[in-house]
């Protein structure tokens, strides 16, 4: 049977870009999926000392529709306002297609709206 837990590790921006060194980042995350819920969390650290924690939850109301909420950049030294840490979204599935919407506050940009349309090709 499939496990309820998923784990992941990433390293990004190792090396030099065309304009010089990029901000190197390491990240570790986990996801737990009991029943209609999905809980996620990850920690990240930048080479220059900045670090943070992201947490999220998703609830599938029906198989084709889910609601999401989260908090990003917890413990991050550069993110100061509590509202800039809140995220929310929803997802819709129809056949091989997924439509996802998310909203997050970024300091200096206010609320950013993200929309993704995905086609799963088997």
Order of alpha helices (4+ residues) and beta strands (2+ residues): beta-beta-beta-beta-beta-beta-beta-beta-beta-beta
